[in-house]
């Protein structure tokens, strides 16, 4: 268990941002890994308050592509997992539930239009 708490603040333009809180004093050492390999482009800078640091993780271009990529953010001293984030792109998205829901919504809209058209056509001859 770590004395530090990491909260995501945003993920924009290929940079994951978070706020690290913990006991005031020396700056903690943070490790970010992808496929068990450490990432470069990780910066931890002290905030205005004691015991708070801004963490920025630059997602490397080679990590963007088909598949699922999970980044692990740990406290290096204890090895405790502080946070993680995942990128999903390409073919792997076909299996994602959000994609399935979007397809189901589109099909439902198509069926609603066809049903309404059918009802309108069926009312026409009966009304005469």
N, C-alpha and C positions, 0 to 999 in steps of 0.2 A: 504494500500500500504506500502510496506517495503522499507527501505533504503538499503537493502542488495540484492545482485544478486548472484545466485548460478548457476554455470556452470559445467555440468558433464565433467569429464576428461577421465574416463574409468570405465569399470565394468569387473572385472576379478577375478577368483578364489573365487567367493562368496562375494566379497567386492566391493561396489559402491564407487567411488572416485569422489569428486567434489572440485571446487575452489569457495570459498565464498568471495565476495568483498563487502566492505561497508565503512562507515565512520570510520576513525581511532579512537582508544580509547579502551573502554572496549570490551571484547570478547562477542559476542552475544550468547544467549542461543538458541540452535537448538533442535527441537523435531522431531523425526521420528516415525511414527505410521504405524501399519499394522492392519487392521480391528478394528480401533479406539483404539488399545492398544499400548502403547509406547514400542519401541524396546530398548533392551540393546545392547551394542557393537557399540555405536556411539561415534566417537572421533572427536574433533575439535581442531586442533593445529595451532598455529600462524606460518605464513610463514615469510620469510626474509623481506618482505615489510610490512609497516604499512597498516592496513585496508584489509589484505588478510589472509585467513585461509584455511587450508586443511581439508576437511570433509571426513571421512571414515564411511561407514555404512556396518556393517557386517550382511549379510543376514542369519538369523537363520535357522538351518537345518529343523526345523519343518515347515518353510514357503515354503519348496520345495516339490512339489507333484502335483497331478492332479488339474487342475483348473487355475484360473486367480488370481494373488495376486498383489495388488497395494500398494506401499509404498508411503506415503506422507511425505515430508520434509517441516517443517514450522518453522517460527521464533516464539519462544515460547511467547515472550512479546506481539506481535501484533496478533498472530495467522495467519499471512499472509503466503500463500502457496508460497514456494520458488521453489520447483521442485517436481517431482514425477517420479517413475519408476515402471514398471510392469514386472512380471514374468508370463509366460504362459507355461504350460506343460501338458502332458498327453492327456486325452480325449478332453480337451478344444482346443487343437491344431487342431483337425479335422475340426473345424469351421473357422480356421484362413485362410485368403485370400492367404497367402504365400504358405500354404500347398495345397490349391486348384490350384494355379498356377503351382506348381511343378507336381501335378497329371495331369493337362492339357498338360504340356510340354511332359511328358512321353507318354501320349496317342497320342499326335501329332507325336512324333518320331515313334511310333509303326505304325501309319497310313501311314506315309511317306515311311517307309520300305515296307509295304504291297503294297502300290501304285506302288513303283518302281519295286517290284517283279512282279506285275501284268503287268506293261508296258513291262518289259523284256520278259515275257512269251508270251505276245500278239504279240510282234515283231518277235519272233522266227518263227512261221508258215507262216506269211505273207512274210517274206524275202525269203522263199524257192521257 
